[in-house]
Amino acid sequence: MTTHEIHPVLGVGFGPANLSLAVALEERGRAGLAHFIERAPEFQWQQEQLLPGADIQNNPFRDLAMQRNPDSPHTFVKYLAARGGLTDYLHLNAKFPLRREYSGYLAWVAEAFRDQVDYGRSAVQLSLVEGDDGSELFCVDTDDGSRYLGRSVSVGTGRSPRIPYVFQKGLGDSVFHSTQYLSSMERFKDKPIRVAVVGASQSAIEIILDLLGRPNVQQVTAVHRSIGFRLKDTSPYSRQVFLPEFVDYFHPLPSAKKRRLRDELRSINYAACDQDVIDRLVGVQREYDLTGSDRLVMRPFREAVISKPYGQGHRMVLRDINHLTEEALDTDVVILATGFRDFGGEPGDEPYHPLLEGIAHRLPLDEEGIPVVARDYSIELKTAGTPRPLKVYLNGLCEASHGMGDAGALAMLSVRATDIVDSILSHDHEKLLAAGIAP
């Protein structure tokens, strides 16, 4: 007999993706339909990268609700007005708001849904169990021994960090991904250190600028495979990848054409930076050049081929990707601003999110062995003789299948949530709920 409550929709993770889902369900009069599990003790968004001066690189009015419902109480404008800060914000005439301010907005909206979230619980396993009526249910076990049952699941955990192979066995206090930046740096705040930053992304350049503002950081070495920090493609034509019409165009394409198109459009979002941070770094570098300082060192066209403990710190062996020459770099801290893993068969990809391992045997696969994700962001599990197929929704994990707008972009939050809610409400179990038959 099932003793646990059965949630019509069970959300794993309560970041912006599933928060937007909660907002969309409320607008449709289904506020109690979903329940969420979040490993953090409270709502957090990019907590490790709330750096001074960092902005969100996104039109703030493409928020959790505006595109779907301009009258929603959960828009960025309503947040500013509620805090008495709308006039001040408009007076700034800023292109994008500070990341810290947008984090405050998201946390403000999340507070309205606190009763629907269990914070401080991390999902460790997703599996399938049989309900009292013989139907299958999703089951999520958490790190504190709790168990949650759901008829549908929305996975909104964010993508797995991309850790280059050479660093995978050496992760720890002094070798870490950028998603752990601020808390990890606290361990070194009173110690003189040399730091290597691997990667040429927006996160990499923001971290370098932050490191150069810390008095205890003696030297920063930027290691990247490209010539340097390249300018992000912000043309309105290129940024059509963040429109729902592009998702409609992209999703039906064969896998090979999707990969080609993603490579072609890569500079819109990857290994590329905004003009303002590039200008800031170039200015700092010029200042060091004029004073003869080696506090900032650039190592372009390099990749790490060895990383190992050395004395009290680390030694990396860097290889020039063109000349194939090698050099040693000794440092105390290594920060990996190397992005995130996508679903796919390319080097560095993963076939599916690790949380799906427990249901992997029921995932429908394409010719390349990658799970098939429908246009509504769902994976419909292969049936086991049950009349109602189960659906797991990937909320913010579908760049390979839906395009760059699904790569953690805030711009697509409300649109994607609308698609998922439409699918959830049209699913068979919702009809039973409306009839008062299902729990």
DODRENPA-549845 format. One line per field, with one value per residue (C-alpha): residue number from 0; chain; x, y, z. Coordinates in steps of 0.001 Angstrom, whole numbers. Example, Ala and Ser with C-alpha at 12.3 -4.5 7.8 and 13.67 -1.06 7.14 Angstrom:
BEGIN
pos 0,1
unit A,A
xx 12300,13670
yy -4500,-1060
zz 7800,7140
% end
This chain:
BEGIN
pos 0,1,2,3,4,5,6,7,8,9,10,11,12,13,14,15,16,17,18,19,20,21,22,23,24,25,26,27,28,29,30,31,32,33,34,35,36,37,38,39,40,41,42,43,44,45,46,47,48,49,50,51,52,53,54,55,56,57,58,59,60,61,62,63,64,65,66,67,68,69,70,71,72,73,74,75,76,77,78,79,80,81,82,83,84,85,86,87,88,89,90,91,92,93,94,95,96,97,98,99,100,101,102,103,104,105,106,107,108,109,110,111,112,113,114,115,116,117,118,119,120,121,122,123,124,125,126,127,128,129,130,131,132,133,134,135,136,137,138,139,140,141,142,143,144,145,146,147,148,149,150,151,152,153,154,155,156,157,158,159,160,161,162,163,164,165,166,167,168,169,170,171,172,173,174,175,176,177,178,179,180,181,182,183,184,185,186,187,188,189,190,191,192,193,194,195,196,197,198,199,200,201,202,203,204,205,206,207,208,209,210,211,212,213,214,215,216,217,218,219,220,221,222,223,224,225,226,227,228,229,230,231,232,233,234,235,236,237,238,239,240,241,242,243,244,245,246,247,248,249,250,251,252,253,254,255,256,257,258,259,260,261,262,263,264,265,266,267,268,269,270,271,272,273,274,275,276,277,278,279,280,281,282,283,284,285,286,287,288,289,290,291,292,293,294,295,296,297,298,299,300,301,302,303,304,305,306,307,308,309,310,311,312,313,314,315,316,317,318,319,320,321,322,323,324,325,326,327,328,329,330,331,332,333,334,335,336,337,338,339,340,341,342,343,344,345,346,347,348,349,350,351,352,353,354,355,356,357,358,359,360,361,362,363,364,365,366,367,368,369,370,371,372,373,374,375,376,377,378,379,380,381,382,383,384,385,386,387,388,389,390,391,392,393,394,395,396,397,398,399,400,401,402,403,404,405,406,407,408,409,410,411,412,413,414,415,416,417,418,419,420,421,422,423,424,425,426,427,428,429,430,431,432,433,434,435,436,437,438
unit A,A,A,A,A,A,A,A,A,A,A,A,A,A,A,A,A,A,A,A,A,A,A,A,A,A,A,A,A,A,A,A,A,A,A,A,A,A,A,A,A,A,A,A,A,A,A,A,A,A,A,A,A,A,A,A,A,A,A,A,A,A,A,A,A,A,A,A,A,A,A,A,A,A,A,A,A,A,A,A,A,A,A,A,A,A,A,A,A,A,A,A,A,A,A,A,A,A,A,A,A,A,A,A,A,A,A,A,A,A,A,A,A,A,A,A,A,A,A,A,A,A,A,A,A,A,A,A,A,A,A,A,A,A,A,A,A,A,A,A,A,A,A,A,A,A,A,A,A,A,A,A,A,A,A,A,A,A,A,A,A,A,A,A,A,A,A,A,A,A,A,A,A,A,A,A,A,A,A,A,A,A,A,A,A,A,A,A,A,A,A,A,A,A,A,A,A,A,A,A,A,A,A,A,A,A,A,A,A,A,A,A,A,A,A,A,A,A,A,A,A,A,A,A,A,A,A,A,A,A,A,A,A,A,A,A,A,A,A,A,A,A,A,A,A,A,A,A,A,A,A,A,A,A,A,A,A,A,A,A,A,A,A,A,A,A,A,A,A,A,A,A,A,A,A,A,A,A,A,A,A,A,A,A,A,A,A,A,A,A,A,A,A,A,A,A,A,A,A,A,A,A,A,A,A,A,A,A,A,A,A,A,A,A,A,A,A,A,A,A,A,A,A,A,A,A,A,A,A,A,A,A,A,A,A,A,A,A,A,A,A,A,A,A,A,A,A,A,A,A,A,A,A,A,A,A,A,A,A,A,A,A,A,A,A,A,A,A,A,A,A,A,A,A,A,A,A,A,A,A,A,A,A,A,A,A,A,A,A,A,A,A,A,A,A,A,A,A,A,A,A,A,A,A,A,A,A,A,A,A,A,A,A,A,A,A,A,A,A,A,A,A,A,A,A,A,A,A,A,A,A,A,A,A,A,A,A,A,A
xx 0,1300,1587,3338,1424,1272,2030,580,3833,7072,9767,13407,15343,13840,15979,14600,13383,11049,10212,8898,6903,5320,4368,2801,777,-523,-1690,-3660,-5343,-3267,-1016,-1135,-472,3303,5612,9348,12522,15566,18961,19896,18662,16838,16278,19550,20525,24159,25057,28689,28980,27317,30412,30604,29549,28402,25143,22689,23242,19522,16648,15182,11626,12010,11468,9432,6091,6096,5993,3060,1195,2273,-212,1370,2294,5588,7288,10549,8675,6323,9364,10940,7656,7049,10464,9953,12869,11267,12122,15700,16159,14836,17057,20144,19516,21407,21193,21084,20492,23159,23177,22704,19533,18055,18894,16872,13951,13975,14194,11262,9081,10250,9078,5494,5808,7645,4824,5332,9059,11022,14414,17566,16808,18919,17526,19824,17742,14842,13069,9677,7315,3851,926,-2029,-4094,-1364,-221,3408,4655,7901,9780,12455,14605,16517,19712,17872,15925,12713,10698,8497,6025,4788,2781,5051,8497,10076,13865,15108,18480,20647,23281,26274,29550,32012,35237,38087,39432,42848,41259,38597,40646,42112,39009,39071,39673,42118,40862,37205,34595,33439,30063,31907,33928,32991,32707,35920,37877,36910,39440,42269,41266,44165,46787,48953,48116,48722,45633,45115,41754,41007,38506,37603,33946,32087,32453,36216,36769,34487,36417,39770,38634,37418,40683,42707,40723,41797,44976,46069,46115,49700,49285,46487,47199,44494,44678,42541,42619,41662,43597,41987,38674,36468,33518,30084,27807,24970,23393,19572,19664,21945,20030,16946,18139,16427,13012,10368,10202,13791,12932,10173,12715,15502,13733,12674,16166,18250,20968,23827,22277,21589,25265,26382,24017,25099,28762,27960,26142,28507,29886,26440,26756,30007,33718,32762,32362,30565,32331,32307,34293,36731,37363,37882,40375,42293,42564,43911,46346,47625,48173,50248,52239,53077,54288,56144,53902,53453,50360,48224,49629,47889,48476,46482,46359,47116,45443,46309,47569,48733,47498,48934,49817,53225,54662,51990,50182,49696,51652,49960,51684,50336,50583,50455,47698,49414,53164,52684,55361,54894,55579,55013,52783,52978,50039,48174,44582,42986,39529,37707,35483,34824,31053,28517,27831,25147,23218,24735,27446,30128,33318,32535,28785,26701,23882,21433,21400,22811,19497,17861,20120,17443,14981,17544,16187,12864,14218,13501,16762,17586,20022,22944,21793,20575,17126,14406,13010,9670,8889,7104,10449,9247,10661,7806,9021,8700,5529,5494,1962,397,-2347,-934,2680,4838,6513,9608,10119,13600,13238,16343,18412,17610,20125,21008,17361,15838,18708,20725,17686,17590,21182,20338,19084,16692,15104,13192,11984,8356,7936,9336,7252,4137,4927,5504,2354,256,1612,1086,-2508,-3350,-1842,-4243,-3826,-4964,-8307,-8691,-7823,-10457,-13002,-12032,-10951,-7198,-5588
yy 0,3439,5623,8583,11464,11199,14540,15106,16892,16435,19020,18209,21432,24842,27235,29655,26841,25103,28422,29584,26341,27087,30581,29220,26607,29271,31383,28404,27912,24841,26264,23089,20691,20599,20020,20715,19397,21666,20729,24291,25476,28378,29739,30472,31541,31730,32295,31415,34008,37102,39150,42937,44552,41305,41632,39086,39620,39336,41765,41801,41984,38522,37231,34483,35683,38898,37310,35145,37511,41168,41558,38793,39721,37895,40122,41995,45300,44277,43366,46775,48522,46458,47514,51141,50877,51202,54874,54377,51420,53312,56264,54034,53616,50300,47843,44887,44723,43572,39844,40529,42526,39840,37230,39308,39344,35569,35016,37433,35393,32101,33262,33260,29501,28513,26172,24119,23524,21279,22963,21267,17922,16596,14026,11005,8595,8623,5307,3789,2114,605,2464,893,907,-898,2228,3254,6264,8187,7849,10286,9387,12162,12284,12489,9275,10947,9566,11459,10017,11756,11045,13320,14720,18022,17882,21441,20806,22576,20849,18958,20922,20124,18914,18261,14727,15802,17415,14818,12881,15974,17943,19242,22297,23897,22549,23352,24395,28013,27024,26752,29942,32257,29647,27936,31192,31832,29153,31246,34772,35211,33329,34646,32515,32085,31146,29580,30085,27556,28634,31659,32111,35049,33345,33011,36703,37781,35534,36865,40437,39495,37721,40760,42781,40507,41691,38167,36970,37387,36172,35084,32932,32634,29345,28855,27070,30160,33325,35148,36368,36720,39076,37538,37738,39953,40776,40723,38338,35866,36159,34802,31511,32755,33006,30248,30367,29156,26205,25267,25434,23624,20760,18710,18785,15587,15241,15923,19198,20235,19741,21748,24586,24638,24845,27652,29665,28879,32408,33645,31981,30025,30850,34464,37529,40853,44000,45680,42966,42621,46372,46213,43363,44943,48144,46229,44298,47509,49007,45981,46179,49822,49105,45902,43721,40009,39729,38811,36209,35038,31538,31384,28332,26106,23080,21241,17718,16979,18284,16921,17971,19598,20726,22756,23495,22120,21680,21738,20815,23022,22075,24579,23135,24323,23868,20948,22350,21891,24018,23651,26003,25927,27385,27142,27162,25993,27292,25523,27994,25236,25364,22569,19223,18787,15660,14019,11817,14466,14414,15804,15231,12918,10765,12008,13731,11456,11603,9669,6652,4822,4970,4675,1279,2927,5903,5882,6411,7808,6277,7713,6307,9646,9958,11317,14574,15752,19353,19801,19034,15612,12136,9659,6452,3205,1503,-1525,-2596,389,2395,5782,6444,8278,11565,13127,16785,18220,21831,23667,20644,20405,22434,19508,18885,22386,24759,27356,28999,26033,26480,28078,31216,33349,34580,31343,30683,31753,30374,26964,26837,27533,24633,22252,23314,22922,19398,18538,19765,17802,14587,11795,12075,15703,14622,12218,14995,17273,14508,13947,10384,10612,11577
zz 0,-952,2142,541,-1022,-4796,-6448,-9932,-10832,-8927,-9608,-8924,-8427,-7758,-9724,-12342,-14627,-12185,-10517,-13879,-14096,-10703,-11893,-15086,-13169,-10802,-13742,-15026,-11668,-10803,-8105,-6003,-8859,-8415,-5481,-5649,-4036,-3790,-2360,-1310,2110,446,-3040,-4799,-8289,-9380,-5746,-6441,-9198,-7741,-8481,-8215,-11484,-13150,-15109,-16488,-20254,-20865,-21351,-17822,-19122,-20654,-17150,-15463,-16801,-18877,-22346,-21376,-19070,-18736,-15855,-13781,-10190,-10750,-13336,-12868,-13148,-10303,-8206,-8731,-7995,-4837,-3523,-4492,-6887,-10325,-10842,-9640,-11981,-14994,-14101,-14365,-18097,-17856,-20723,-18333,-14579,-12182,-11517,-7814,-8496,-10719,-8119,-5668,-8109,-8530,-4772,-4282,-6636,-5102,-1668,-2980,-3622,-442,648,-2514,-1968,370,678,1924,261,-2569,-5004,-5142,-7219,-9659,-10158,-10941,-8463,-8675,-7148,-5356,-8547,-10494,-12329,-12423,-10527,-10452,-7189,-6011,-3014,-1265,754,4081,3451,2302,-597,-3038,-5549,-8692,-11816,-13854,-13120,-14152,-13896,-13436,-11853,-14409,-16507,-15167,-15019,-17798,-16186,-18653,-18296,-17040,-13959,-13115,-10562,-8940,-7982,-4434,-2292,-4717,-8076,-8663,-11213,-11525,-10020,-6675,-7048,-4183,-1425,-2540,-2583,1042,2015,568,1552,4002,2002,-863,-3898,-7605,-9593,-13011,-14737,-17476,-20128,-22264,-21325,-19815,-16437,-16950,-17664,-14804,-12407,-13629,-13037,-9568,-8745,-9792,-7273,-4405,-2668,-1710,-5354,-6515,-10079,-12402,-15444,-18100,-19996,-23086,-26435,-28439,-29252,-26355,-25055,-28099,-28455,-28074,-31115,-29885,-33240,-33104,-36054,-34313,-31069,-32772,-31250,-28075,-29734,-29672,-33467,-33608,-31372,-33818,-36655,-34832,-33073,-36164,-37740,-37973,-35331,-37741,-38908,-35320,-34468,-37504,-36657,-33017,-34065,-36495,-33813,-30949,-30552,-29507,-26115,-25702,-25316,-25910,-23729,-23568,-24752,-21335,-19537,-22437,-22302,-18535,-18785,-21655,-19603,-16595,-18785,-20354,-16904,-15902,-19147,-18506,-14974,-15864,-13706,-14428,-12218,-15263,-17642,-20819,-22170,-25435,-27707,-24697,-23229,-20026,-20655,-17093,-13746,-10521,-6972,-6738,-3431,-1646,-4908,-8416,-11572,-14936,-18165,-20936,-24591,-27423,-29610,-32814,-32228,-29802,-27504,-23752,-20695,-16955,-14980,-11191,-9318,-6015,-7254,-10509,-11461,-14283,-16151,-18668,-19004,-18824,-20418,-23064,-23974,-27024,-28463,-28901,-26793,-23343,-23702,-21537,-22954,-20310,-16933,-14173,-12287,-15161,-14636,-12633,-15541,-18350,-19407,-20278,-22206,-25963,-27854,-31284,-33791,-31824,-28490,-27120,-25448,-27717,-26339,-27726,-28657,-25298,-23539,-22417,-22705,-22923,-21339,-23216,-21999,-19741,-20584,-18831,-20592,-19614,-20657,-18156,-19045,-17563,-18514,-18984,-17903,-19083,-20148,-23837,-25824,-28097,-29006,-28744,-29478,-27643,-26067,-23700,-22522,-19212,-20951,-18923,-22152,-22744,-19190,-19501,-23022,-22093,-18909,-20975,-23309,-20401,-18538,-21692,-22025,-18354,-18358,-21480,-20153,-19210,-15448,-15500,-16941,-14019,-11597,-13093,-12735,-9107,-9782,-9288,-5996
% end
